[in-house]
Amino acid sequence: MQTVKTSSLMMLVCGAATAWGATAAFVPLGPTTVPAGTDVSFDVVLTVGTIPDFDAADVVIGSADVAGLVFTYSPEWTGGMLNVTPPLAGLGVYPHDVFAGGNNPVPVGAGLRIGTVTVGTTGLLDGAYAVQINGVSDGGVSALSRGDLRDLIVGSATITVACPGGPCDDDDVCTANRCVGSCQYPPVAFGDVNDDGGVDIFDILCVLDGFSGVFSVCTLAQLDLAPCPGGDEIIDIFDILGVLDGFAGNPGCCGP
């Protein structure tokens, strides 16, 4: 079962009276389910609730879970701000954070793209990682303000780090390779190279594909039945005979 790990993406601004309703949409610029080591990028787009523009905004993008955080301003932001602070990393507000800021009224209208946040996933275990802006539970600090008005901001996105195939492959033809939050290896019948619960014509076709150098359905490790156990990292006639043995009911080296 996957564990959802939570990061914080906060906007800190000064203001007095409190209003509610601003949202931050995280627009993915690519897939959000990736193997560890692949960056994920989002455009961050603001929509206000009660104020159409703001006097100042200080943005701290922070995370407790992912070390690789990079922020890049969009032209919509830099073109409208009087003063813009270049993104600064390592403020210590969070274990990993980036600061961006500016001041001058900027009309938000239907939505204002602040910029792009890129999240690195190197070293992360498989699972779901939340990136969020939550002005409510963060004590009202995630906000835009103009004078005495404030709009607290809420928004979230989820990055899923997929269990990579390589580390989950135990090179055992008597087991299947599963990833459900962690690597699992349930037993399979000898010859069931495509792991569909039985040995049939599709397993024979799979090993014939492997013999031809095609591994689009079954991997070399799944097909490398002979010698058993262990294999020899070559798909040859003995692997074909192994699947045929399994098709005929011979348990091979996977027998009791």
C-alpha positions in Angstrom: 0.0 0.0 0.0 1.5 3.3 -1.0 2.2 6.0 1.6 1.3 9.6 0.7 4.1 11.9 1.7 3.2 15.6 2.0 5.2 18.6 1.0 4.3 22.3 1.5 4.3 25.0 -1.2 3.7 28.3 0.7 3.2 31.9 -0.2 4.0 34.3 2.6 2.7 37.9 2.5 1.8 40.7 4.9 -1.8 41.8 5.4 -4.5 42.5 7.9 -8.1 41.5 7.3 -8.6 38.0 5.9 -10.6 37.0 2.9 -10.9 33.5 1.4 -11.0 31.8 -1.9 -7.8 32.1 -4.0 -6.7 29.0 -5.8 -3.4 27.8 -7.3 -3.7 25.3 -10.2 -0.7 23.1 -10.8 -0.7 22.4 -14.5 1.6 19.4 -15.4 4.0 19.9 -18.3 4.5 16.2 -18.7 3.6 12.9 -17.0 3.2 13.0 -13.2 3.9 9.3 -12.8 7.6 8.8 -13.4 10.5 6.5 -12.3 12.8 7.9 -9.6 15.3 10.3 -11.0 12.9 11.9 -13.5 12.0 15.6 -13.0 8.4 16.7 -12.9 7.4 20.2 -13.8 4.2 22.2 -13.2 3.1 25.7 -14.2 1.7 27.4 -11.2 -1.4 29.5 -12.1 -3.2 31.8 -9.6 -6.9 32.7 -9.6 -8.0 35.2 -6.9 -11.3 35.1 -5.0 -11.9 38.7 -3.8 -9.0 40.9 -4.9 -8.2 41.4 -8.7 -4.6 42.4 -8.0 -2.0 42.5 -5.2 0.6 44.9 -3.8 3.2 42.3 -2.9 3.9 38.6 -2.9 6.7 36.7 -1.3 6.7 33.1 -2.4 8.5 30.3 -0.5 8.3 26.9 -2.4 9.2 24.3 0.2 9.3 20.6 0.6 10.2 18.1 3.3 10.3 15.2 0.9 12.0 16.2 -2.4 15.4 17.9 -2.5 15.3 19.0 -6.1 13.2 22.1 -6.3 13.8 24.7 -9.0 11.5 27.7 -9.7 11.5 29.8 -12.9 9.5 33.0 -13.4 7.0 33.3 -16.2 6.9 36.4 -18.5 3.4 37.2 -17.2 4.9 37.7 -13.7 8.1 39.5 -14.5 6.4 41.8 -17.1 3.9 43.1 -14.6 6.0 43.4 -11.4 7.9 46.6 -10.5 10.6 44.7 -8.5 11.4 41.0 -8.9 13.6 39.0 -6.7 15.6 36.3 -8.4 14.7 32.8 -7.0 16.9 32.1 -4.0 17.5 28.6 -2.7 18.2 27.2 0.7 16.5 29.7 3.0 16.0 27.1 5.7 12.3 27.7 6.1 11.8 24.1 5.0 14.4 21.3 4.6 14.4 22.2 0.9 13.0 25.5 -0.4 13.2 28.2 -3.0 12.2 31.9 -2.5 10.7 34.2 -5.2 9.1 37.6 -4.8 8.1 40.9 -6.2 5.9 43.9 -5.7 3.6 46.1 -7.8 -0.1 45.6 -8.5 -0.6 42.9 -11.1 -4.1 42.1 -12.5 -4.8 38.5 -12.1 -8.1 38.3 -14.1 -9.0 34.7 -15.0 -5.6 33.4 -14.0 -2.0 34.6 -13.7 0.9 32.1 -14.4 3.5 32.8 -11.7 6.1 30.5 -13.2 7.2 26.9 -13.3 8.3 24.7 -10.4 10.4 21.7 -11.2 10.5 18.9 -8.7 13.4 16.3 -8.7 12.6 12.8 -7.7 16.2 11.4 -7.4 16.5 9.0 -4.4 12.7 8.9 -3.7 11.1 5.5 -2.9 8.1 4.5 -4.9 4.9 6.1 -3.7 2.7 9.3 -4.0 4.1 12.7 -3.1 1.8 15.6 -2.5 2.9 19.2 -3.4 0.4 21.7 -2.1 -0.4 25.3 -1.2 -2.8 25.4 1.8 -3.4 28.9 3.3 -5.9 27.4 5.8 -3.8 24.8 7.6 -0.7 26.8 7.2 -2.1 29.5 9.5 -3.2 31.8 6.8 0.3 32.5 5.5 -0.4 31.3 1.9 -2.0 34.4 0.5 -2.0 37.3 -1.9 -2.7 40.8 -0.4 -3.7 44.3 -1.4 -3.8 46.8 1.5 -5.9 45.3 4.2 -7.3 42.5 2.0 -5.9 39.0 1.8 -6.8 36.0 -0.3 -5.7 32.7 1.3 -4.6 30.2 -1.4 -5.2 26.5 -1.6 -4.0 24.1 -4.3 -2.3 20.8 -4.7 -0.7 18.3 -7.1 0.5 14.7 -6.7 3.6 13.2 -8.1 3.8 9.4 -8.2 7.2 7.7 -8.3 6.7 4.3 -10.0 8.4 1.2 -8.8 11.3 0.7 -11.3 11.3 -2.6 -13.1 15.0 -3.3 -12.7 15.3 -3.4 -8.9 12.1 -5.4 -8.7 13.4 -8.1 -11.0 14.7 -11.0 -8.8 15.9 -13.0 -11.9 13.9 -16.0 -10.7 11.7 -17.7 -13.4 9.7 -19.3 -10.6 8.4 -15.9 -9.4 6.6 -12.9 -10.8 7.8 -9.4 -10.2 5.2 -7.2 -8.5 5.4 -3.6 -7.3 2.6 -2.6 -4.9 4.3 0.0 -2.8 7.3 -2.4 -2.6 8.7 -5.3 -4.6 6.9 -8.6 -4.2 7.6 -12.0 -5.8 4.7 -14.4 -5.8 5.3 -17.8 -7.3 4.4 -18.6 -10.9 4.2 -21.9 -12.8 7.2 -23.0 -14.7 6.8 -21.8 -18.3 4.3 -19.0 -17.5 6.7 -16.5 -18.9 4.1 -13.7 -19.5 2.8 -14.1 -15.9 -0.9 -14.4 -16.8 -1.6 -17.3 -14.5 -1.2 -20.2 -16.9 1.1 -21.7 -19.5 -0.5 -21.5 -22.9 0.1 -20.5 -26.6 0.9 -17.0 -25.6 3.9 -18.1 -23.5 5.1 -20.1 -26.5 4.8 -17.1 -28.7 6.6 -15.0 -26.1 9.6 -17.3 -26.0 9.7 -17.4 -29.8 9.7 -13.6 -29.9 12.6 -13.7 -27.4 14.5 -16.2 -29.5 14.1 -13.7 -32.4 15.4 -10.8 -30.1 12.0 -9.3 -29.4 11.3 -8.5 -25.7 8.3 -6.2 -26.0 5.9 -8.5 -24.0 8.2 -10.7 -22.0 11.6 -9.7 -20.7 14.8 -11.7 -21.2 14.8 -12.6 -17.4 11.3 -14.0 -17.7 12.2 -16.1 -20.7 15.6 -17.4 -19.6 14.3 -20.7 -18.3 17.4 -22.9 -19.0 19.5 -24.0 -17.4 17.1 -23.8 -14.4 17.6 -22.3 -12.0 19.7 -19.3 -12.9 19.5 -19.2 -16.7 22.4 -18.2 -19.0 21.2 -14.8 -20.2 20.6 -16.3 -23.7 17.3 -17.2 -25.2 17.9 -20.4 -27.2 16.2 -23.7 -28.1 16.5 -24.9 -24.5 14.3 -22.0 -23.3 11.8 -22.9 -25.9 11.8 -26.5 -24.8 11.4 -25.2 -21.2 8.2 -23.4 -22.1 7.0 -26.5 -24.0 7.7 -28.6 -20.9 5.6 -26.2 -18.8 2.8 -26.3 -21.4 2.9 -30.1 -21.1 2.6 -29.9 -17.3 6.2 -30.5 -16.3 6.9 -28.2 -13.3 10.7 -28.0 -14.1 12.7 -26.4 -11.4 9.6 -24.7 -10.0 8.1 -27.9 -8.8 7.6 -28.8 -5.1 
